[in-house]
Amino acid sequence: MSSSVFDVAIVGAGIVGAACADECVREGMSVVVIEGDIVGGGATAAGMGHIVVMDDSEAQFALTSYSQSLWRELEPELPSDVEYDACGTIWVAADEEEVAEVHRKKRLYDRISVRTEVLGPQDLTDAEPHLRPGLAGGLLVLDDSTVYPPCAATFSRTASSAASVAVPSASANSRGDPSSRVRTAPVARARSAALRHAAPTFTDVAAGTSRPSSVRASRSSRSMSEDR
């Protein structure tokens, strides 16, 4: 593998790395994915798989709504084990002050063309009968959805047909001894010096590139919020 040459090397086969590999291959690049554990493990396996529009900033809204549109586009291709479910999201209001926030959020979402419905107390009970009694209402965001993250990552990784390099992590082989991390590389050389780091903590991977550089974001922007 040390003599192989790729356009792009991606470190990490979680949901982000797998989506990046899929998009790069669609764009005609040769890709290698470097992973020290299983596809869809780590942070991806811990995520709740909530594909949700967020509005803390215009940039966040733009990214999350774009991500959501990509998942909807991909839905017909998804296998059943990805468990794509367009279930929507309910923002619950406990009291009248939070009901006012529901209406503010409704006005904002109407302005940016996100489909929503205001739920009164009985509507909320009907939608989610196991919530505690006495809640004041909520806002149903109709187009939010969920997936099972490990299988979603596996699907994107398999669809990409990218090459793979399995590398041992320090924790798996030396009880945390940093000297065992991958230093005997290059395990892959990227012709364009493009390295996409898609692993949250495993950074000591040599990929034979001069320095990380950007890969154009498109379908690789598929993302999910994580329940941390």
C-alpha positions, 0 to 999 in steps of 0.5 A: 500500500505504501507505493499506491497513489491516490488523489485524496486520503481521508482519515476516519470512516465515520459518517463524515469520512464516508460521505466525503469518500462517496462524494470524491469518488462521484467527482472522479477522484481516486480515494483511500479511507484510513481507519483504525477501527470499524466503519461507523464506530466512534463518534458516529456510533454515539450520535443520535442520527437526528437530521434536524434544521437548526437556526442559531445562525444563518450559517448553521441554518444554511448548512443543516437545511442543505444537509437535510435536502441531501438526505431526502435526495438520497432516501430512495437509495438507502437500504432498510438498515439505515432506518431513515425515518421522516418522523419530524421533530417536536420542540416542546413548550413547558409554559406560556413563555416557551409558547411565545418562543414557539410562535417566534420560531414558527414565524422564522421558519415560515420566512425561511420556508421550513414546514412547521405546525404549532401544537396546542396541549392536546395536539402535543399529547396526541402526538407524544402520549408519553410526555408528562401532563401539563405541557403547554404545547410545541412546534412540529418541524415536519421535515426533520428525520432520523437515521441509524448512523453506523449503517448510514456510514457503512452505506456511504463507505460501500457506495464510494468503492474507495480503497481502504487502509486499516491502521491500528490505533494506540489503544488497541495495540499498546494500551495508549503508548503513543509510539505505536501510532502510525508512524511507519507510513506513508500508508498512502500518497495523495497526488493533490496533497489533499487530506480530509481529516474526518476523525475527531481524535485520531490525528497521528496518522501520516498520509504522505501529504505535505499538509492538509488542504481543502476538498470542495464540500458538496454531498459530503456536507451530509451531517447529523446533530450529535447528542453529547 
